[in-house]
Amino acid sequence: MLQQILIHTPLYVWGLLAVLVWRGVAALREREMAVRSLFVLPAIMLAMGLGDVVTKFGSNAAALLAWVAAAAGTALLVWKFGADRTLPGAAPGSVRLRGSRAPLAMMLALFFTKYAVSVLLAILPHARQDALFGAAVCLLFGVFNGCFLGRLARDLAAVRGMRAAGAAAA
């Protein structure tokens, strides 16, 4: 059965996995980037997560509410209690990000969760109608998305703090 699942997986899925691993490995090292580039990964992960919620569970209010609640709650927790990773960049409008395993782990967790849910729904299509299953999956997607959004909020708060400190020093 596993062989059949792998054979019937579209090739673009493996390409997406390769891109996520490449981006995650890049995040292991400290790097400098434009502040606007901080939005790219959270936006892509948000689109992937929310797209799956809508595609797999339609307008199921419980599933959507679970996703929103989990994303908002997790974002708030990560923003408030997450580790600082942002340092001033050498060029104006840029920041240095400390390397971290968290982006790679989160991207892979989101990918494999999406993959497992897609396989399960292909095998058991009636599971789409199960409100508890939909809410549980969407809750998990919301936690992943909340982690990315919370890190973005924390990074942007650090950028504002750096700008305020720079303005006060000048």
C-alpha positions in Angstrom: 0.0 0.0 0.0 2.8 2.4 0.8 4.4 1.8 -2.6 1.1 2.6 -4.3 0.8 5.8 -2.2 4.3 6.9 -3.2 3.8 6.0 -6.9 0.5 8.0 -7.1 2.0 11.1 -5.4 2.3 13.8 -8.1 5.8 14.9 -8.9 5.2 18.5 -7.9 4.8 17.3 -4.3 8.4 16.0 -4.3 9.6 19.3 -5.9 7.8 21.2 -3.1 9.5 19.0 -0.5 12.9 19.7 -2.1 12.2 23.5 -2.0 11.1 23.4 1.6 14.2 21.4 2.6 16.4 23.8 0.7 14.8 26.8 2.4 15.0 25.1 5.8 18.7 24.2 5.4 19.4 27.9 4.4 17.7 28.9 7.7 20.2 26.9 9.7 22.9 29.5 9.0 23.0 33.2 10.1 22.1 35.3 7.1 21.3 38.9 6.2 18.1 39.7 4.4 15.9 42.7 3.5 13.2 43.3 6.1 10.5 42.8 3.4 11.9 39.3 2.8 10.8 38.4 6.3 7.2 38.2 5.0 7.9 35.6 2.2 8.0 32.4 4.2 5.1 33.1 6.6 3.0 34.2 3.6 3.7 31.0 1.6 3.1 28.8 4.7 -0.1 30.8 5.4 -1.4 30.3 1.9 -0.5 26.5 2.0 -2.3 26.1 5.4 -5.4 28.1 4.7 -5.6 26.7 1.2 -5.7 23.2 2.6 -8.4 24.1 5.1 -10.6 25.5 2.4 -9.8 22.8 -0.2 -10.1 19.8 2.1 -12.9 20.9 4.4 -14.8 23.6 2.4 -16.9 26.0 4.5 -17.0 23.8 7.6 -17.3 26.4 10.3 -15.8 24.3 13.0 -12.7 23.5 10.9 -12.2 27.2 10.0 -12.8 28.3 13.6 -10.3 25.8 14.9 -7.7 27.0 12.4 -8.3 30.7 13.2 -8.2 30.1 17.0 -5.0 27.9 16.8 -3.2 30.3 14.5 -4.1 33.4 16.6 -3.3 31.7 19.9 0.0 30.2 18.7 1.1 33.4 17.0 0.5 35.3 20.2 2.5 32.8 22.3 5.4 32.7 19.9 5.4 36.5 19.6 5.3 37.0 23.4 7.7 34.1 24.4 9.7 33.2 21.4 13.4 33.5 21.1 14.9 36.7 19.6 16.7 36.0 16.4 16.9 39.4 14.7 20.1 41.5 14.7 20.8 44.8 12.9 21.9 44.3 9.3 24.9 46.0 7.7 22.8 47.7 5.0 19.8 50.0 5.6 16.5 48.1 5.5 18.2 44.8 6.2 18.5 42.5 9.3 20.6 39.6 10.2 18.8 36.5 11.3 20.4 33.9 13.6 20.4 30.4 12.3 17.7 28.1 13.6 16.4 24.6 13.2 12.8 25.7 13.9 11.9 26.8 10.3 13.1 23.5 8.8 11.2 21.5 11.5 8.0 23.5 11.1 8.1 23.4 7.3 8.6 19.6 7.3 6.0 19.1 10.0 3.5 21.1 7.9 4.4 19.3 4.7 4.1 15.8 6.2 0.9 16.7 8.0 -0.6 17.9 4.7 0.7 14.8 2.9 -0.7 12.4 5.5 -4.1 14.2 5.5 -4.2 14.2 1.7 -3.5 10.5 1.6 -6.0 9.7 4.3 -8.7 11.7 2.5 -7.9 9.9 -0.8 -8.4 6.6 1.0 -11.3 7.7 3.2 -13.1 10.6 1.4 -16.0 10.5 3.8 -13.6 11.8 6.5 -14.1 15.3 5.0 -17.6 15.2 6.6 -16.4 14.4 10.1 -16.4 17.6 12.0 -14.1 16.4 14.7 -11.5 15.2 12.2 -11.7 18.4 10.3 -11.4 20.5 13.4 -8.4 18.5 14.7 -6.5 18.8 11.4 -7.3 22.5 11.0 -6.2 23.0 14.6 -2.9 21.5 13.8 -2.5 23.5 10.6 -3.4 26.6 12.6 -0.6 25.9 15.1 1.9 25.6 12.3 0.7 28.8 10.7 0.7 30.6 14.1 4.3 29.7 14.6 5.3 31.3 11.4 3.1 34.4 12.0 4.3 34.7 15.6 8.0 34.6 14.5 7.2 37.3 11.9 5.5 39.5 14.5 8.5 39.0 16.9 11.0 39.8 14.1 9.0 43.0 13.1 8.9 44.1 16.8 12.7 43.7 17.0 13.1 45.7 13.8 11.0 48.5 15.2 13.0 48.4 18.4 16.3 48.6 16.4 15.0 51.6 14.4 13.8 53.3 17.6 17.2 52.7 19.2 19.0 54.0 16.1 16.8 57.1 16.1 17.4 57.7 19.8 21.2 57.4 19.3 21.1 59.9 16.4 
